[in-house]
Amino acid sequence: MKKIGIFYGSTTGTTENVAHMIAKCLGVEQSDVHNTASTPPSATAGYDVLILGASTWDAGDLQDDMDTFLDGLQVIDLSGKMVAIFGCGDDSMSDTFCNSVGEIYHRLHDTHAEFFAPFNNDGYTYNNSESDIKGMTVGLCIDNVNHPEDTEVRIKEWCADIKQEIC
Ligand SMILES: Cc1cc2nc3c(=O)[nH]c(=O)nc-3n(C[C@H](O)[C@H](O)[C@H](O)COP(=O)(O)O)c2cc1C
């Protein structure tokens, strides 16, 4: 059984709530859900699967706590670990929707982690997102501002993909 750790960066609590919803869906203990504001990157060592999530702020910037956390994580060798990414944003910020998801992906590119669990952004309207890479969305994007009714179903679908891929 692979051990899953969830690490999130959240300024107003939305990503935090989504992190806990993902944990419930995957049967991850609350003690394995970590706020990057108070967790060092070395805490990832005990996990086979890392689920990393953050919101997007300002003009498409990664949430501050996750930004600092990645400064440390991106220089650790993550060989053998699987990484799935999620993020929260607002698709009315149409040129930077959920950029955080793409930034986490890019920042960990050289760590040798195995990325998995891409998702689609069907139903969201935006012009541009760094989460879209080569025609694919590299993680789960949640817009709880304009489409809160979609949040739970998107999380359930994404978690089903994760369960299938890590078994
Ligand atoms: C000042 C401001 C700037 C924002 N910039 C973006 C953005 O560039 N792209 C985006 O997708 N969402 C943006 N958002 C929306 C937040 O990412 C969204 O509200 C998110 O759910 C916040 O999550 P958190 O509470 O976990 O930090 C912005 C929100 C505010 C208030």
Ligand as a Chemical Component Dictionary entry (heavy atoms), coordinates in Angstrom:
data_LIG
# 
_chem_comp.id                   LIG 
_chem_comp.type                 NON-POLYMER 
_chem_comp.pdbx_formal_charge   0 
_chem_comp.three_letter_code    LIG 
# 
loop_
_chem_comp_atom.comp_id 
_chem_comp_atom.atom_id 
_chem_comp_atom.alt_atom_id 
_chem_comp_atom.type_symbol 
_chem_comp_atom.charge 
_chem_comp_atom.model_Cartn_x 
_chem_comp_atom.model_Cartn_y 
_chem_comp_atom.model_Cartn_z 
_chem_comp_atom.pdbx_ordinal 
LIG C1  C1  C 0 -6.417  39.625 -5.502  1  
LIG C2  C2  C 0 -6.731  38.260 -6.057  2  
LIG C3  C3  C 0 -6.000  37.786 -7.126  3  
LIG C4  C4  C 0 -6.295  36.523 -7.670  4  
LIG N1  N1  N 0 -5.596  36.088 -8.779  5  
LIG C5  C5  C 0 -5.946  34.931 -9.370  6  
LIG C6  C6  C 0 -5.319  34.519 -10.580 7  
LIG O1  O1  O 0 -4.438  35.194 -11.133 8  
LIG N2  N2  N 0 -5.717  33.331 -11.133 9  
LIG C7  C7  C 0 -6.689  32.552 -10.566 10 
LIG O2  O2  O 0 -7.010  31.499 -11.112 11 
LIG N3  N3  N 0 -7.293  32.927 -9.403  12 
LIG C8  C8  C 0 -6.953  34.083 -8.803  13 
LIG N4  N4  N 0 -7.574  34.475 -7.652  14 
LIG C9  C9  C 0 -8.612  33.618 -7.057  15 
LIG C10 C10 C 0 -8.089  32.733 -5.896  16 
LIG O3  O3  O 0 -7.070  31.882 -6.330  17 
LIG C11 C11 C 0 -9.279  31.904 -5.379  18 
LIG O4  O4  O 0 -10.147 32.757 -4.694  19 
LIG C12 C12 C 0 -8.867  30.737 -4.528  20 
LIG O5  O5  O 0 -9.985  29.936 -4.278  21 
LIG C13 C13 C 0 -8.229  31.135 -3.209  22 
LIG O6  O6  O 0 -7.797  29.961 -2.567  23 
LIG P1  P1  P 0 -7.175  29.960 -1.068  24 
LIG O7  O7  O 0 -8.242  30.470 -0.165  25 
LIG O8  O8  O 0 -6.847  28.541 -0.818  26 
LIG O9  O9  O 0 -5.947  30.818 -1.095  27 
LIG C14 C14 C 0 -7.306  35.726 -7.104  28 
LIG C15 C15 C 0 -8.037  36.224 -6.013  29 
LIG C16 C16 C 0 -7.764  37.469 -5.503  30 
LIG C17 C17 C 0 -8.606  37.987 -4.339  31 
# 
loop_
_chem_comp_bond.comp_id 
_chem_comp_bond.atom_id_1 
_chem_comp_bond.atom_id_2 
_chem_comp_bond.value_order 
_chem_comp_bond.pdbx_ordinal 
LIG C1  C2  SING 1  
LIG C2  C3  SING 2  
LIG C2  C16 DOUB 3  
LIG C3  C4  DOUB 4  
LIG C4  N1  SING 5  
LIG C4  C14 SING 6  
LIG N1  C5  DOUB 7  
LIG C5  C6  SING 8  
LIG C5  C8  SING 9  
LIG C6  O1  DOUB 10 
LIG C6  N2  SING 11 
LIG N2  C7  SING 12 
LIG C7  O2  DOUB 13 
LIG C7  N3  SING 14 
LIG N3  C8  DOUB 15 
LIG C8  N4  SING 16 
LIG N4  C9  SING 17 
LIG N4  C14 SING 18 
LIG C9  C10 SING 19 
LIG C10 O3  SING 20 
LIG C10 C11 SING 21 
LIG C11 O4  SING 22 
LIG C11 C12 SING 23 
LIG C12 O5  SING 24 
LIG C12 C13 SING 25 
LIG C13 O6  SING 26 
LIG O6  P1  SING 27 
LIG P1  O7  DOUB 28 
LIG P1  O8  SING 29 
LIG P1  O9  SING 30 
LIG C14 C15 DOUB 31 
LIG C15 C16 SING 32 
LIG C16 C17 SING 33 
# 
